[in-house]
Amino acid sequence: MGTKDKRIDAYITKSADFAKPVMEHLRKLIHKACPEVTETIKWGMPSFEYKGPFVGFAAFKKHAVLGFWKAALMKDSKVLTGKDTKGAMGNLGRIESIEDLPKDAVLLSWINEAKKLNDSGVKLIRSEKPKHERKEYKMPAYFQKELNRSKKAKATFEGFSPSHKREYLEWIVEAKTEETRNKRMATALEWLNEGKSRNWKYQKC
């Protein structure tokens, strides 16, 4: 048998009037389709678990949302994750009244399908975010000119690893004004003459 969580009762009670019947109806259908479901609160929102994350809903000031954990793997994934969601969290976009919900037969079919995905142990593969490519900075002529005036500073800079060189170049090139850039170059030459990297203050001795 499934379990009910009093925290969800409290969540529904505290929600806006328009959302109460929506969530009560969804809760009823979830238990109908999956009697073994376990209720809990995750991320501050009602969550229903069955052999792992399953389905959940939430209410905000002017709309409610419904979300299936494995919506991307379901037959109606284009409906559940498509443009009609209008950027709202969840799989059906903004639900502003119980009339915005699909027919019970459709909702029950989705809940049953989500249950079967968990029964079969299908895993949701999260797509990895592309790694941020670090911007490379070319030596600007104005900084090279300053380095050429100091053999020691130039030798220190040229002896640095690519990452240490990039730290100085990024700091100087991204200055917002010429005045700031000139101040940074003066400081950079001072530190380089002392054999220091850009972030020497934060390095352990």
NORJORA-V409329 format. One record per helix or strand of 3 or more residues. SS is the DSSP state (~ for helix, > for strand). FROM is the first residue (numbers start at 1). LEN is the number of residues. Records with the same first field share a line. If there is no record, write none. Layout:
# NORJORA-V409329
SS=FROM-LEN + FROM-LEN
This chain:
# NORJORA-V409329
~=6-9 + 17-17 + 71-3 + 77-5 + 83-3 + 98-3 + 104-16 + 141-8 + 151-9 + 162-12 + 178-16 + 200-3
>=38-5 + 45-5 + 53-7 + 64-5
